[in-house]
Amino acid sequence: MDDAAANTQSRIDEIAALSLDEFRAKHERREQAIKVSREVVRTSANAIRAIHRNELDEARELIGAAGALVRETQQTLEGHPDLYFTGYTQDAQKEYAEACAVLAFIARTELPLPADIGVETPSYLNGLAEAASELRRYILDSLRRDDDSRAEELMRYMDDVYNILVVMDFPDALTSGLRRTTDQLRGVLERTRGDLTMTMRQRRLERLLNDRSWDSR
C-alpha cells in the first residue's frame, strides 16, 4: 500500500471514529432529553389535575418542578439545536405552558410571557390554545353554581386567546401546527358560547316567569 492509500485509509478510520463519538454523545443527550420531556408532560398534567381539584398550592409546586425539568432539558441539549427543536422537547414545553396558563386563568394571576417560563413561542401559543379549551370545564362548572359572572369572565379569556391566535397566520413549520390547534379551540369556543347563551337565556326566562307569578298573586 503506497503512502497516499495509507493516508486515505487512515483518514477514513479517523472519520469513522469521530462520527461514532459524535453520534454516541448525541444519542446519550437525546435519550436523556426524551426521558426528562416525558416527566415534564406527566408533571404538567398532574398540575392541571390539581387545578381541577382546586388544589392551587400543589399545582404551583408541580408547575415549579416541571419548569426545572424544562430548564434541565435545555441545558442537556445546549449546542444541539437539531435535538432541541424536536417534537418531544417542544411538546413538553407546550404542556408546561398550558399548565402555567390554566393556573393564571383560574387563580386570576398575571399570565406569564413565553420568556418568563423559558419556552419557545410556538410551544407557548399551542399551550395557550389548549389552556383556553380547558376553560370550558370551568365555565360549565360556574354555570352549575349559578356564578354567571365568573362564566362570562372565563368566556372572555377564551375569546381573547382565540382572537390573538387567528392572526398568527404563518406556515406550520414556523408555528408547530398552531392553525390546527386554533381550529380546535374555535370548535370548543363555539360550543361553549352556545351553552353559555342558552343557559343565561333560560335563567332570564325563569326569572321573568317568577316575577310574573309574584305579580299575579
C-alpha positions in Angstrom: 0.0 0.0 0.0 1.5 3.3 -1.0 1.6 6.4 1.2 -1.5 8.0 -0.4 -3.6 4.9 0.0 -2.4 4.5 3.6 -3.2 8.1 4.3 -6.7 7.8 2.8 -7.4 4.7 4.9 -6.2 6.5 8.0 -8.5 9.4 7.3 -11.4 7.1 6.8 -10.7 5.4 10.1 -10.5 8.8 11.7 -13.8 9.9 10.2 -15.4 6.8 11.5 -14.1 7.2 15.0 -15.1 10.9 15.1 -18.6 10.1 13.7 -19.1 7.3 16.2 -18.1 9.6 19.1 -20.4 12.3 17.9 -23.4 10.1 17.4 -22.9 8.3 20.8 -22.8 11.7 22.5 -25.8 12.9 20.7 -27.7 9.7 21.4 -27.0 9.9 25.1 -28.2 13.5 25.2 -31.3 12.6 23.1 -32.2 9.7 25.4 -31.8 11.9 28.5 -33.9 14.7 26.9 -36.7 12.2 25.9 -36.8 10.9 29.5 -37.0 14.3 31.1 -39.5 15.6 28.5 -41.8 12.7 29.4 -41.5 13.7 33.0 -42.4 17.3 32.1 -45.5 16.1 30.4 -46.5 14.0 33.3 -45.8 16.7 35.9 -47.7 19.3 33.9 -50.7 17.0 33.5 -50.7 16.4 37.3 -50.6 20.2 37.8 -53.6 20.7 35.7 -55.4 17.9 37.5 -54.6 19.6 40.8 -56.0 22.9 39.5 -59.2 21.0 38.6 -59.4 19.8 42.2 -58.8 23.5 43.3 -55.5 22.5 45.0 -53.7 25.5 43.7 -50.7 25.3 46.1 -50.0 21.8 44.9 -50.4 22.9 41.3 -47.9 25.7 41.8 -45.4 23.2 43.3 -45.8 20.8 40.3 -45.5 23.7 37.8 -42.3 24.7 39.5 -41.0 21.2 39.3 -42.0 21.0 35.6 -40.2 24.3 34.9 -37.0 22.9 36.5 -37.2 19.9 34.2 -37.7 22.2 31.2 -34.5 24.0 32.1 -32.7 20.8 32.6 -33.6 19.7 29.1 -32.4 23.0 27.7 -29.1 22.5 29.4 -28.8 19.0 28.2 -29.4 20.0 24.6 -27.4 23.2 24.7 -25.4 23.4 21.4 -27.6 20.8 19.8 -30.4 22.7 18.1 -31.2 19.6 15.9 -32.2 17.8 19.1 -33.7 20.7 20.9 -36.2 21.7 18.2 -37.9 18.3 18.0 -41.3 17.0 18.8 -40.6 15.6 22.2 -39.0 18.7 23.7 -41.4 21.2 22.1 -44.5 19.1 23.1 -43.2 19.0 26.7 -42.8 22.8 26.6 -46.4 23.1 25.3 -47.8 21.0 28.1 -45.8 23.1 30.6 -47.1 26.3 29.1 -50.6 25.0 29.2 -50.4 24.3 32.9 -48.9 27.8 33.6 -51.7 29.4 31.6 -54.5 27.4 33.2 -53.2 28.3 36.6 -53.1 32.0 35.7 -56.7 32.0 34.4 -58.1 30.1 37.3 -56.1 31.8 40.1 -56.6 35.2 38.5 -52.8 35.9 38.4 -50.8 37.5 35.6 -50.4 35.4 32.5 -46.7 34.7 32.0 -44.9 35.6 28.8 -43.0 32.9 26.9 -39.7 34.3 28.1 -41.0 34.3 31.7 -41.3 30.5 31.7 -38.5 29.8 29.3 -40.3 28.2 26.4 -40.4 28.8 22.6 -43.1 30.9 21.2 -44.8 28.2 19.1 -44.9 25.8 22.0 -46.3 28.6 24.2 -49.1 29.6 21.8 -50.1 26.0 21.3 -50.2 25.5 25.1 -52.2 28.7 25.5 -54.7 27.5 23.0 -55.1 24.2 24.9 -55.4 26.1 28.2 -58.2 28.2 26.7 -60.0 25.0 25.7 -59.7 23.8 29.3 -61.7 26.8 30.4 -64.8 25.2 29.0 -64.9 22.9 32.1 -64.7 25.8 34.4 -67.4 27.8 32.5 -69.8 24.9 32.8 -69.0 24.4 36.5 -69.6 28.1 37.1 -73.0 27.9 35.4 -73.9 24.9 37.5 -73.1 27.0 40.6 -75.2 29.9 39.2 -72.0 32.0 39.0 -72.8 33.7 35.7 -70.3 36.5 36.1 -67.4 34.0 36.5 -68.6 32.1 33.5 -68.7 35.3 31.4 -65.2 36.3 32.7 -63.7 32.9 31.6 -65.6 33.2 28.3 -63.8 36.5 27.7 -60.5 34.8 28.3 -61.3 32.2 25.7 -62.4 34.9 23.2 -59.2 36.9 23.8 -56.9 33.9 23.3 -58.7 32.9 20.1 -58.6 36.4 18.8 -54.8 36.6 19.1 -54.3 33.1 17.7 -56.2 33.7 14.5 -53.9 36.4 13.4 -50.8 34.1 13.6 -51.3 33.1 10.0 -47.9 31.6 9.3 -46.7 28.2 7.9 -47.0 25.2 10.3 -43.2 24.9 10.0 -42.9 28.1 12.0 -45.8 27.7 14.4 -45.7 24.0 15.1 -49.2 23.3 13.8 -50.8 26.3 15.5 -53.5 26.6 12.9 -54.9 23.2 13.7 -54.8 23.9 17.4 -56.6 27.2 16.8 -59.3 25.4 14.7 -59.8 23.0 17.6 -60.2 25.9 20.0 -62.7 27.5 17.8 -64.9 24.4 18.0 -64.7 24.4 21.7 -65.4 28.1 21.8 -68.5 27.9 19.7 -69.9 25.0 21.8 -69.2 26.8 25.0 -70.7 30.1 23.8 -73.8 28.2 22.8 -74.1 26.5 26.2 -73.5 29.8 28.0 -76.0 31.7 25.9 -78.7 29.0 26.2 -78.2 28.8 30.0 -78.4 32.5 30.5 -81.5 32.9 28.3 -83.2 30.1 30.2 -82.4 31.8 33.5 -83.7 35.1 32.3 -86.9 33.4 31.2 -87.2 31.7 34.6 -86.8 35.0 36.4 -89.3 36.6 34.2 -91.8 33.9 34.8 -91.2 34.0 38.5 -91.7 37.8 38.5 -95.0 37.5 36.7 -96.1 34.7 39.1 -95.5 37.0 42.0 -97.2 39.9 40.3 -100.3 37.8 39.7 -100.7 37.0 43.4 
